[in-house]
Every structure is written in C-alpha cells, then in structure tokens.
C-alpha cells in the first residue's frame, strides 16, 4: 500500500494515465522500481512523465512517508484494490485513489446524491431535509459535498434519520471546509465517511470542486438537484451524472426565482421531476432500484473495454470521432467493441457512426 501512497501523490501523472497503468498490469510498486529503459516501454508516458517518475522514486522516502501516513486516522483505497467502489471504476476519468475517514459507501446498498445552491431558500432547506430523511429511512445512502446550503441540509437530514451519509470534499479528507461545518464533518465521519481523491493536507482550491463533483455523481445511482442558479456548480454535477448514465431528478421551482433557473433548465433537457417526495421514494425503492440491480447484473456481461466504452455513451448520440478521443483504443478496435455492444443489446447506432445507449 505504501507504493500506492507514493503514486497517489504524483499529481502530475493524470488519473487517466494511472488507470492505463492499472489496465496494463503495471502496479504502483512495479512502477516505483522501473529503470529508465523500462519506463521507455510505457508508450503513453511522455519524456517528462518518465523523468518525473524516476526522480520521485529516487527521492521519495517511502518507509518514512508511509509511517507518517499511518499515524493519521485516514484510510486509502486505489483502483488497484477490490475495495475500490465499483461505481467509479468505469466512469470517465476515475480517481486513482480515494482517501477517507470513516468508511466508504456500502456496495450492496443504493446511493442518492443530493446537491444544490449554497444560498438556498427556506423552502429548499425544508424539501432537502425531508427528502434526505425519507430516503435514509429506506436504508438509502446519501452523498453530497458538505458545502453550505443544500449539501449541508442533505447530510443533516440523513443524520437526523440515523442513516449513512458521505461527504466528498474539494480538499484533503483531513481538511474541514468550510470550517463552520466542523460539527457536521465529525458527525459524517461517524455515520458514514469523509472522502477525497486529494492527498491529506491539501487545502481547498477553486479547481478542485468541479473535480469532486464527478466523484459525487460517480458514487451515486441517482442524482437529485434542489435549487440551482444559472451557473451553479450543481449543474456540473448533473452534467457528469448524465455523462455517466445516471438518473437525474430535480425539484421544480417558480420561473421568476433565480434559484429555480438551473433546475427548470434541466427539466427542459429531460431530467425527471420530483413532484411528491413520498411517491419519489416509493418509486426508486420499488421500481427504479430494481431496474438498477438488473442493469448491474447485465453489466457483468461486459469485459473491461466494453464497460469503458459503454460508460462514455449516453441517450444522446455521440459520434465516433468524439468517442475515439476519450478511449485508449485504435479506431478499428473501437468499432469492434461497439459492434460487440450492439450485438449484446447495450448500444444502438442511431445514424451512421453515431451511437447511443439502448439500456
């Protein structure tokens, strides 16, 4: 695990390249001990990548750093480990590693993420707390980002119902942000877990929050947006969710209210509407989650390459050119994978060289 800690800290090597290393059978430990000539055999590494890896391996006091890490109350899991969340494995740009305090979401239980405006209204607060409590009472895990406003309300509603809630941070797992949520941070670590792909000690930065949004949606089966302005970060989460093939639900609002603009726009784009909390909870526990379970079963029919390509498709047509830029396969191999997915009933070719999900 100490070598995985080292690779996690190499932020100059992208998550995409770290996943390619894993797909090629190159573990963190194997990479650490590679010679310069062996590093040259990694075709997707640039010369700068090779120099960086070699220099880091030579200067990194791995035993000392691992000993210091063990003194912290933080756990580490990487894409190399079986404990890594299955929902994240096949999303576009999965995090190589997750640092967490407490625990990770239970793989055998469903997850709903609830996100929305920081400057939410009293109505938004009431709806979020009520929804989170209702879902938690059905043993559904709640995921959010521990931001002010709707995120905070989602966590609190779950805690009030004695459920399991998880916060995905835009800082290291050991850095509570915003500071005023310290009490909530401690509660979440006991009821569920604090999760971050950033190494411990990393402070919050603006660029980290869109990154964490893909993890929030990636860990979830369903994403719910409660109040969002025109340029809300919650809309980024919704975009990631749709890209990942997740169901997106929104709470509708008044057309004259700026806090409703984002949600109403998502409705126009095809998002589902929550018009009654009891019916929504009943629907996803009795029907939707059954469908998700069947989908999980069918996904087991896919190999790694098929699962990756399938995760990049949506119910809006995607051209072969766009798709080829997102996968590490030659065009001929990509066509073979798509044909296999079509034959298995997962994908349709809507028009020539444009593909959509059929499931």
FENNOR-V523796 format. One record per helix or strand of 3 or more residues. SS is the DSSP state (H for helix, E for strand). FROM is the first residue (numbers start at 1). LEN is the number of residues. If there is no record, write none. Layout:
ss={SS:SS}
from={FROM:FROM}
len={LEN:LEN}
This chain:
ss={H:H:H:H:H:H:E:H:E:E:H:E:H:E:H:E:H:E:H:E:H:H:H:H:H:E:E}
from={2:15:28:36:47:62:75:86:97:111:122:141:150:165:179:193:206:222:233:247:258:277:304:320:331:347:354}
len={7:9:5:5:13:9:4:4:6:6:16:4:11:4:13:4:13:5:11:5:11:23:9:5:13:5:4}
